[in-house]
Each structure stands twice: as structure tokens, then as C-alpha cells.
Amino acid sequence: MATFEEIKISAKNNMSICKMCKACNGETCRGWTPGPGGKGSGSSFVRNVAMLRQVTLNMKVLRDDVEVDSSFEFFGSQLVAPIMAAPIANVKINYGSSVDEMSYLNALGHGCKLAGLLAFLGDGANREAFEMPLNLHRELPDYTVMTIKPWLLEQVFAKISEVKACSPKAIAMDVDAAGLILLKQMGVPVAYKTVEDLRKIKEFANVPFIVKGVMTVEDAKVAIDAGADALVVSNHGGRVLDDCESTIEVLEEISNFVNKRLKVYVDGGFRSGADVFKALALGADAVLIGRPFSHMAIGGLEEGVTMYANKLVNEFKECMRMTGCLTLEDIRRNCVNVHF
Ligand SMILES: Cc1cc2nc3c(=O)[nH]c(=O)nc-3n(C[C@H](O)[C@H](O)[C@H](O)COP(=O)(O)O)c2cc1C
């Protein structure tokens, strides 16, 4: 069995664009979109990672040694921890991956399932970019979530009809993809969505609906008013707006405003179980992780994904243990300090 480091080396060898840096922090790939990087100066990706370092944990160990329970429910799917793989599409164009898209998707979905986690799947400009993740979703409806791009409404409804035939636990939409450079370059129409649009989409989907790409209280209000079941605090990994706030900076304000009216997930720069713990302490219900999961899929297929997933879960549980949190409900604001 390969080691974690060997899989990272193999990922580096299997990618011609992504440099597989020691820390995946957006520095080397500033402006590489299309590519793995952040838009423009790349500062939004860099800030996502950097600001997580400004949150520290409070160690608390003087108590009995009991097993912690990190289990998490995602709309009826039981997961071992509140950690999910974020949707990442077009690994050929964005990473220069020598692993083809379907092998990458299979590795992600099956690898997450094996570790007791779940993977969001992306969507793209052409039919294939939707069909490939959909095929995997049909096979693993309890362990994958389709994330539809904010196309014009007729196209959205057509795609959702196909997803509904797979008995999905939930359907997501990355509403911030209205700002994606790649789609603009390909000339495919994505559109900003209003509260009425989102309400129609939610009604048509008739399953839990997740709005991905919320960075302000105002947009959180729209998601709530539209009847969404969850939102993802996300700036698309810094790929849609330069000089954007980091997701960890806006998370607490948004989760306080939401006040449990819907689930709050977050992504952007999260790399370790400790990072996941910080998000939960600041009000998130769960965390999505993007680039590192795709590196491990490209470097080690299913085995790589499972290894990274297990590593995250173990790190997260270790943080719970070392901060005196026995259940997810115990992870509260006083478990962390925020230095921004
Ligand atoms: C190469 C690449 C492709 C992506 N494709 C999608 C996509 O198809 N749909 C989507 O909702 N988000 C997409 N994202 C954004 C991720 O889902 C996620 O929001 C972001 O990567 C999280 O930040 P992290 O990679 O720093 O963990 C993509 C990100 C990257 C880097």
C-alpha cells in the first residue's frame, strides 16, 4: 500500500498544470483560472487559507478519557464526520490531469463512501461534463450530491429532472458560477439567480436544496426566503471574485444570522481536521474540502481519497478529544479564539 507522501508524489507526476505544492495555499497558482488557482491576483484563494491560521484552538484535557462521537447526518445519509468533498469539475483542463474525468469521479465517490463520507459532484458546459457525474450519482445516490450550474431556468429544470430520477438525498446549485471565467470563455450562458428563480428551482427539485456560494448575510437571507434547506458559505475557492473576503471571516456572521433556519456548510482553504473543527466552532454544520481531495484522487485513485478522508476524520476526532468535545454539539464558540 502506498503512503500518503507517495500518493502526493504520484499526483505531482500525474498533473501538468497544478504543481502540487507542499501547502495548497494558492500562492504558486495565483491567477491560474482556468487552472487550479484563484481568479485575478489570486488573493481570494490565498486569503481563504491564510485566515484559517488566525483561528486557534483551546486545549482542554483534564477529564475522563471517553470516546468521541463525530457522526453527522446529511439529509438522511449517516456520515462518520461533518466533512464532504467539494465539487471539482474538469480535472483535465484545470489540473492537466493524466487521469481521465470518469476515473477521477469514480475514485472520489467510491473513496469517500469507503471512508463513510460524501462527495459533491460538479457540472460543466457540455453534455459529457454532466453525464459523467450523473452516472456516478445514479450508482451512489446516498454518497454523492449533484451540483448544478446556474444555467438558464429551462436547462436547470431539464437537468434537475434527470437528477431526480436518481433518488437524490439533495440537489445543490453553485450560484456563484455566474462569475466563472471558463464558462464565459466557452460562451455558455449561466445567469445570476433571484429569490423567485431559486424558489422555483427548490419547488421543482422537491428534495433538499443547497445554495452554494453565499458570502453575505444579504444572500443568506435570499437563500432562506427561497426555502433552501442549506447554504454553503463559499467563494468557489477564490475562483469567481478577486479580493474577496475569506470564507472563515464571514462564516460566524452568516451562521448567527441564519440561526438554524437552514444548514450552514462552508468551504475554501480547509485542509485538515483542525480546520474543520474551527468552522464548526464558528457555526458551520459541516465543511467541504476541494483541491486536496482531487489531488489524492489523481495521485492514488480510490485508495488516495480514502486515505485522505480517514486522515481528516482522525485529525478532527483528535481535535475533539483534545478540546474536551465529546459530540458535535459540544464544539462551540469558546473552543476557539479568532485573531482577525
Ligand atoms: C479546478 C476546480 C474546479 C471546480 N469546479 C467546481 C464545480 O464544478 N462546481 C462547484 O460548485 N464548484 C467547483 N469548484 C469550487 C469547489 O467546489 C470549492 O468551492 C473550492 O474548491 C473550495 O476551496 P478549496 O479547494 O480551497 O478547498 C471548483 C474548484 C476548483 C479548484
The ligand as a Gaussian input file, in Angstrom:
#p B3LYP/6-31G(d) Opt

LIG

0 1
 C      -10.455000      23.084000     -10.500000
 C      -11.695000      23.414000      -9.764000
 C      -12.930000      23.089000     -10.305000
 C      -14.102000      23.388000      -9.609000
 N      -15.303000      23.020000     -10.136000
 C      -16.445000      23.291000      -9.435000
 C      -17.713000      22.877000      -9.927000
 O      -17.844000      22.280000     -10.978000
 N      -18.816000      23.182000      -9.178000
 C      -18.722000      23.851000      -7.988000
 O      -19.727000      24.099000      -7.323000
 N      -17.520000      24.235000      -7.501000
 C      -16.392000      23.969000      -8.186000
 N      -15.183000      24.348000      -7.673000
 C      -15.143000      25.006000      -6.346000
 C      -15.099000      23.957000      -5.231000
 O      -16.269000      23.231000      -5.155000
 C      -14.884000      24.592000      -3.850000
 O      -15.819000      25.605000      -3.640000
 C      -13.477000      25.132000      -3.628000
 O      -12.536000      24.428000      -4.381000
 C      -13.161000      25.043000      -2.156000
 O      -11.889000      25.513000      -1.879000
 P      -10.615000      24.536000      -1.656000
 O      -10.326000      23.903000      -2.973000
 O       -9.562000      25.519000      -1.248000
 O      -10.951000      23.535000      -0.601000
 C      -14.018000      24.045000      -8.357000
 C      -12.761000      24.360000      -7.816000
 C      -11.609000      24.044000      -8.499000
 C      -10.286000      24.367000      -7.877000

